[in-house]
């Protein structure tokens, strides 16, 4: 099967947020041109493939200048065939959106923007080390709308330590009131390689986080958001992220850039996550791939089951391996899973412990 999605990693950030553990490059803006050239080189060998989603993630892709986008978009258009209904997403941070940039991105064909708002509470934004405040996020959102973006995702983070229920409710309502079509929910977590980890930041316990998750989901529901995946909410099926659904359905995708991952339908591979090494490899015509894993048939099926359980649409029952039937039937009886019309789905209760269930299924 040919890849249907492309992921392009743009690692540049103006500073490192305190929770961040992504593959990024801070203070390296002077290397953007070199990086874009490297991406173009990396794409060369994939000529002629048809794609239905393109996703610019980061880092902060909106930190690229117009010239960088021209070069990249020309290479993408030259190398790949776009399906008519292609979804083209770009991640952006509020401080890197202005009217000129929004107009330009629209003209380049982006039809979906994922805006890293995280919170509309300035105290939280400061705590996270974000480079924007709530008024700036509101302005960026308004500009995107005025420039014609009709499919906007907002990232929303919750589970801030010692946050009161009232503060959480207010924050979620303020984000929902902005009026986006899609919301992606992130639980604040202390990831290795993050500054919070170095500072030994402590979070609320799992039980409190689970209560907060349910509260957030309930409020989003009140504002017309439908939960179609464990952390993703959309106002209608039309605005569900096709790119992410391609991942969750285990469709093949190509990953370009430092630290990018790809999947061939059998092999998972990942590029070097060191900027200098990535640039050198691309300049000297070498492969950016640093490692790979070939999935066995059993692993592939389990991935499909586990990703499928994250989505509301669930998993076809006939995909579930025979040797997991007994365990799954126990969970159905205990109310964690539901079997309906030959589809296995996670219940509200199951969603709270899905990571545990997944670990036991493997
Ligand atoms: S969270 Fe996003 S904006 Fe912040 S440093 Fe990480 S990639 Fe950059």
Boltz pocket constraint, residues with backbone or C-beta under 6 A from the ligand:
constraints:
  - pocket:
      binder: B
      contacts: [[A, 12], [A, 13], [A, 14], [A, 15], [A, 16], [A, 17], [A, 20], [A, 21], [A, 22], [A, 24], [A, 58], [A, 59], [A, 60], [A, 93], [A, 116]]
      max_distance: 6.0
